[in-house]
């Protein structure tokens, strides 16, 4: 009997791309280019709407929305340093290679639907999926026109995307991919994500959300091709923990925009003050011998030099001695190097020694043993690589052993050997540059690769619990993955997640504990936890680097 997971013998999914016009934003162009590259899908038709939308005169020209339009222009000019994901241009040349069907969507009470003639035309294509490059909320009552329905997106909690979250200071913004309700089934969310908010700019975070969310369809289509209908079950379409919803909604008129702008300016002033405090804060390291791995009390703090910070501590036990490998970044150099120091049970430590330094950034010195050799897998995203180093003389001498991945923007690669395989958890940067939101999984027979991407990638798409934060560990027979919560700020807190399923087809985890910074100790972030023997180490972002033993 043919296995449902034998995706390599399946024909590609037949996809119809539904466009509301021939003038599309940049994020849609990127989605179509990536679909074209995928071996899991075949673009069988482009359904192009030729009936223009009724123009919203209020938004386009009414004086009632003048301040909002002016603010949008100011915000883009001031904060949007990357190419605008919503900038529109003609898509005709990009879609020229595929069969084109011109349709006329019907506007009914502000919602879209299909004419009976267009329905028959679409049904004749026998499509697996119709992907609409736009918001799910545009659709009214629609028929079932493809095997797996009509898919559409959601960007943010309320309209306009990201605006009210910034106004109200909400640090997280949801987005997702949905199968729209039709005459056979109700609406279903099949992909969900939580992105970080922004203290200052709706357009800056909106750019990130559109670029990232647009790729959800490619990911889910490739998973559907690999796993079949299993990919659309609730088990493989988990919903994230709820995020706060903004109270405001809709494009604000002038008076509401005045109030909103006042709140944004108040947040801006608060953010300027916070950044001033941050300039006085630094990442330091803290350690303790004995006790519970996740207990942050009773720590000895190791303060960095005033001209830099220390972070990403990984401890190692060797010949009865204990060492901490870590990142040092000097502000004048703006790139990290890796160093090591010995720590002692009396709470003292030796002067650090540099072990790895290049003309690109190093951090996160992940350590592991394999066949009686000690290896390090540091972060080298700035070089576009994942590099593996072998220890030639402990602890100071390290030699490049292999580049295990190239042309990749990845951070904090974290390995696990389990059930006869090696697993690599790693966060990859999206086009907007951030690598905080998501974590992907790869597997191989050895730590040297070749590495196969997991069909559920990214296995977590939530800024509150994605980016790796140290070694995975076992407790009472259960496996846990520490992750960073970067919602409030980068490296704000630790999320401890129990892995409940790990194999080449499925991955499941659930958060079981959170470790928060302690305001009374002037902590503003904790983003790495590790243990070797009975040596436990954390790092902290604190406005006053204390050097005594913390309570």
Residue pairs with C-beta under 8 A, 6 or more apart in sequence:
2 9
4 227
4 228
4 230
5 226
5 227
5 228
5 505
7 40
7 225
7 226
7 227
7 455
10 225
11 42
12 39
12 40
12 41
12 42
12 225
13 40
13 41
13 42
13 128
13 129
13 221
13 224
13 225
14 41
14 42
14 44
14 125
14 126
14 127
14 128
14 129
15 35
15 41
15 42
15 43
15 44
15 127
15 128
15 129
15 130
15 131
15 221
16 43
16 44
16 45
16 46
16 47
16 122
16 125
16 127
16 129
16 130
16 131
16 146
17 32
17 35
17 43
17 45
17 46
17 47
17 95
17 98
17 130
17 131
17 133
18 47
18 49
18 130
18 131
18 132
18 133
18 150
19 28
19 46
19 47
19 48
19 49
19 91
19 95
19 133
20 49
20 53
20 105
20 132
20 133
20 134
20 138
21 48
21 49
21 52
22 48
22 90
22 91
22 92
23 88
23 89
23 90
23 91
24 88
24 89
24 91
24 133
25 85
25 86
25 87
25 88
25 210
26 83
26 84
26 85
26 86
26 87
26 88
26 89
27 85
27 86
27 210
27 211
27 214
28 91
28 133
28 214
29 89
29 91
29 94
30 211
30 214
30 215
30 431
31 131
31 133
31 214
31 215
31 217
31 218
32 43
32 91
32 94
32 95
32 133
33 94
34 215
34 218
35 41
35 43
35 131
35 217
35 218
35 221
36 43
38 218
38 221
38 222
40 221
40 222
40 224
40 225
40 226
41 221
41 222
41 225
43 98
44 98
44 99
44 125
44 127
45 98
45 99
45 100
45 101
45 122
45 125
45 127
46 95
46 98
46 99
46 100
46 101
47 101
47 103
47 118
47 122
47 130
48 95
48 100
48 101
48 102
48 103
49 102
49 103
49 104
49 105
50 102
50 103
50 104
51 104
51 105
51 106
51 107
53 107
54 107
58 64
58 65
59 65
59 251
63 254
64 253
64 254
65 251
65 252
65 253
65 254
65 257
66 254
67 252
67 254
67 257
67 258
67 261
68 251
68 252
68 253
68 254
68 257
71 257
71 261
72 203
75 201
75 202
75 203
75 204
76 84
76 203
78 201
79 200
79 201
79 203
79 204
80 201
80 203
80 204
80 207
82 207
82 432
82 433
84 203
84 207
85 206
85 207
85 210
85 211
85 432
86 206
86 207
86 210
101 121
101 122
101 125
103 114
103 115
103 118
103 121
103 122
104 115
104 118
105 112
105 113
105 114
105 118
106 112
106 113
106 114
106 115
108 140
109 140
111 138
111 139
111 140
111 141
112 138
112 139
112 140
112 142
113 139
113 140
113 141
113 142
114 122
114 142
114 143
114 145
119 143
119 145
122 130
122 145
122 146
123 145
126 147
127 145
127 146
127 147
128 146
128 147
128 148
129 146
129 147
129 148
129 149
129 150
129 151
129 221
129 224
130 145
130 146
130 149
130 150
130 151
131 150
131 151
131 152
131 217
131 221
132 138
132 139
132 150
132 151
132 152
132 153
132 180
133 153
134 152
134 153
135 152
135 153
135 154
135 155
136 152
136 153
136 154
136 178
136 180
136 187
137 154
137 159
138 152
139 150
139 152
139 180
139 181
141 183
142 150
142 180
142 181
142 182
142 183
143 182
143 183
144 182
144 183
144 184
144 185
145 182
148 179
148 224
148 232
149 179
149 180
149 182
149 185
150 179
150 180
150 182
151 177
151 178
151 179
151 180
151 190
151 217
151 220
152 177
152 178
152 180
153 175
153 176
153 177
153 178
153 213
153 214
153 216
153 217
154 174
154 175
154 176
154 177
154 178
154 213
155 161
155 162
155 175
155 206
155 209
155 210
155 213
156 162
156 165
156 173
156 174
156 175
156 206
156 209
157 164
157 165
157 170
157 173
157 174
157 243
157 245
157 246
158 164
158 245
158 246
158 248
158 249
158 250
159 249
159 250
159 251
160 202
160 250
160 251
161 173
161 202
161 206
161 209
161 210
162 173
162 197
162 198
162 202
162 203
162 205
162 206
162 209
163 202
163 206
163 248
163 260
164 170
164 246
164 247
164 248
164 249
165 172
165 173
165 197
165 202
165 205
165 246
166 197
166 198
166 199
166 200
166 201
166 202
166 205
166 264
166 267
167 246
167 248
167 260
167 263
167 264
168 246
168 247
168 248
168 263
169 197
169 199
169 263
169 267
170 197
170 243
170 244
170 246
171 196
171 197
171 487
171 488
172 194
172 195
172 196
172 197
172 243
172 244
172 463
172 464
172 487
173 194
173 195
173 196
173 197
173 205
173 209
173 243
174 192
174 193
174 194
174 195
174 240
174 243
175 192
175 193
175 194
175 195
175 209
175 212
175 213
175 216
176 189
176 190
176 191
176 192
176 193
176 213
176 216
177 189
177 190
177 191
177 192
177 213
177 216
177 217
177 220
178 187
178 188
178 189
178 190
179 185
179 187
179 188
179 190
179 232
180 187
181 187
188 232
188 237
189 237
189 239
190 220
190 232
190 237
191 216
191 217
191 219
191 220
191 237
191 461
192 237
192 238
192 239
192 240
192 461
193 212
193 213
193 216
193 240
193 437
193 438
193 461
193 462
194 240
194 243
194 437
194 461
194 462
194 463
194 464
194 487
195 205
195 208
195 209
195 212
195 437
195 463
196 205
196 434
196 436
196 437
196 463
196 486
196 487
197 205
197 487
198 204
198 205
199 267
199 268
199 270
199 271
199 274
200 264
200 267
200 268
200 271
207 432
208 430
208 432
208 433
208 434
211 430
211 431
211 432
212 430
212 432
212 437
212 438
215 430
219 457
219 458
220 231
222 455
223 231
223 236
223 455
223 456
224 231
224 232
226 455
227 236
227 455
227 505
230 236
231 237
235 506
235 508
236 456
236 506
238 508
240 461
240 462
240 464
241 462
241 464
241 511
248 256
248 260
252 260
277 543
278 524
278 543
280 543
281 522
281 524
281 541
281 542
281 543
281 544
282 304
282 308
282 309
282 541
282 542
282 545
283 304
283 309
283 310
283 311
283 491
283 525
283 539
283 540
283 541
284 301
284 302
284 303
284 304
284 309
284 310
284 539
284 540
284 542
284 545
285 301
285 302
285 304
285 310
285 311
285 313
285 324
285 326
285 537
285 538
285 539
285 540
286 296
286 299
286 300
286 301
286 302
286 537
286 538
286 539
286 540
286 550
287 299
287 300
287 302
287 313
287 315
287 324
287 343
287 535
287 536
287 537
287 538
288 295
288 298
288 299
288 300
288 535
288 536
289 322
289 345
289 534
289 535
289 536
290 534
290 536
291 298
291 536
293 473
293 475
293 529
293 531
293 536
294 494
294 496
294 513
294 515
294 529
295 536
296 515
296 518
296 526
296 538
296 550
297 550
297 551
298 549
298 550
298 551
299 538
299 549
299 550
300 347
300 549
300 550
301 540
301 545
301 546
301 547
301 548
301 549
301 550
302 310
302 324
302 341
302 343
302 349
302 547
303 545
303 546
303 547
304 310
304 328
304 545
305 330
307 330
307 331
307 332
308 328
308 329
308 330
308 331
309 328
309 329
310 326
310 327
310 328
310 339
310 539
311 326
311 327
311 329
311 363
311 527
311 528
311 539
312 326
312 327
312 363
312 364
312 365
312 528
312 539
313 324
313 325
313 326
313 528
313 530
313 537
313 538
313 539
314 324
314 325
314 326
314 365
314 366
314 367
314 470
314 471
314 530
314 537
315 322
315 323
315 324
315 325
315 343
315 530
315 531
315 532
315 533
315 535
315 536
315 537
316 322
316 323
316 324
316 325
316 367
316 374
316 395
316 532
317 323
317 532
317 533
317 535
318 394
318 395
321 342
322 342
322 343
322 344
322 532
322 533
322 535
323 340
323 341
323 342
323 343
323 395
324 340
324 341
324 343
324 349
324 537
325 338
325 339
325 340
325 355
325 365
325 367
325 376
325 395
326 338
326 339
326 340
326 341
326 352
326 365
326 539
327 336
327 337
327 338
327 339
327 362
327 363
327 364
327 365
328 336
328 337
328 338
328 339
328 352
328 354
329 335
329 336
329 337
329 363
335 359
335 360
335 361
335 362
335 382
336 361
336 362
336 363
337 354
337 356
337 357
337 362
338 354
338 355
338 356
338 357
338 362
338 363
338 365
338 376
338 378
339 352
339 353
339 354
339 355
340 352
340 353
340 355
340 395
340 396
341 349
341 350
341 351
341 352
341 353
342 349
342 350
343 349
343 350
343 535
347 549
353 395
353 396
355 395
355 396
355 397
355 398
356 362
356 365
356 376
356 378
356 389
356 398
358 380
358 383
360 380
360 382
360 383
361 379
361 380
361 381
361 382
361 383
362 378
362 379
362 380
363 378
363 379
363 411
364 378
364 379
364 411
364 412
364 413
364 468
365 376
365 378
366 376
366 377
366 378
366 412
366 413
366 414
366 415
366 471
367 374
367 375
367 376
368 374
368 375
368 377
368 415
368 417
368 447
369 375
370 417
370 446
370 447
373 390
373 391
374 390
374 391
374 394
375 388
375 389
375 390
375 391
375 401
375 447
376 388
376 389
376 390
376 391
376 398
377 386
377 387
377 388
377 389
377 413
377 415
377 447
378 387
378 389
379 410
379 411
379 412
379 413
380 386
380 387
381 409
381 410
381 411
381 429
381 435
384 406
384 407
384 408
384 409
385 403
385 405
385 406
385 408
386 403
386 404
386 405
386 408
386 410
386 413
386 426
387 400
387 402
387 403
387 404
388 400
388 401
388 402
388 403
388 404
388 447
388 448
389 398
389 399
389 400
389 401
390 398
390 399
390 401
391 397
391 398
392 398
392 399
402 448
404 447
404 448
404 449
404 451
405 449
405 451
408 428
409 428
409 429
409 435
410 426
410 427
410 428
410 429
410 435
411 426
411 427
411 428
411 429
411 435
411 467
412 426
412 427
412 467
412 468
412 469
413 424
413 425
413 426
413 468
414 424
414 425
414 426
414 468
414 470
414 471
414 472
415 422
415 423
415 424
415 425
415 447
416 422
416 423
416 424
416 425
416 472
417 423
417 447
418 479
418 502
419 502
419 503
421 443
421 444
421 445
421 504
422 443
422 444
422 445
422 446
422 447
423 441
423 442
423 443
423 502
424 441
424 442
424 443
424 444
424 451
425 439
425 440
425 441
425 459
425 468
425 472
425 481
426 439
426 440
426 442
426 468
427 435
427 436
427 437
427 438
427 439
427 440
427 466
427 467
427 468
428 435
428 438
428 440
428 458
429 435
430 437
430 438
435 467
436 463
436 466
436 467
436 484
436 486
436 490
437 461
437 462
437 463
437 466
438 458
438 460
438 461
438 462
438 466
439 458
439 459
439 460
439 466
439 467
439 468
439 483
440 453
440 454
440 457
440 458
440 459
441 453
441 454
441 456
441 457
441 458
441 459
441 507
442 451
442 452
442 453
442 454
443 451
443 452
443 454
443 504
444 450
444 451
444 452
452 504
454 504
454 507
455 504
455 505
456 505
456 506
456 507
458 466
459 507
459 509
460 466
460 483
460 497
460 509
463 485
463 486
463 487
464 485
464 486
464 487
464 495
465 483
465 484
465 485
465 495
465 497
465 511
466 483
466 484
466 486
467 483
467 484
467 486
468 481
468 482
468 483
468 484
469 482
469 483
469 484
469 494
469 495
469 527
469 528
469 529
470 482
470 528
470 529
470 530
471 482
471 530
471 531
472 479
472 480
472 481
472 482
472 499
473 479
473 480
473 482
473 531
474 480
478 498
479 498
479 499
479 502
480 496
480 497
480 498
480 499
480 512
481 496
481 497
481 499
481 509
482 494
482 495
482 496
482 497
482 528
482 529
483 494
483 495
483 496
483 497
484 490
484 491
484 492
484 493
484 494
484 495
484 527
485 492
485 493
485 494
485 495
485 514
486 492
486 527
489 524
489 525
489 541
490 525
490 527
491 525
491 526
491 527
491 541
492 517
492 524
492 525
492 526
492 527
493 514
493 515
493 516
493 517
493 525
493 526
493 527
494 514
494 515
494 526
494 527
494 529
495 511
495 513
495 514
496 511
496 512
496 513
496 514
496 515
497 509
497 510
497 511
497 512
498 509
498 510
498 511
498 512
499 507
499 508
499 509
500 508
500 509
500 510
501 507
501 508
515 526
515 529
516 526
517 523
517 524
517 525
517 526
517 540
517 541
521 542
521 546
521 550
521 551
522 542
522 543
522 544
523 540
523 541
523 542
524 541
524 542
524 543
525 540
525 541
526 538
526 539
526 540
526 541
527 539
527 541
528 537
528 538
528 539
529 536
529 537
529 538
530 536
530 537
531 537
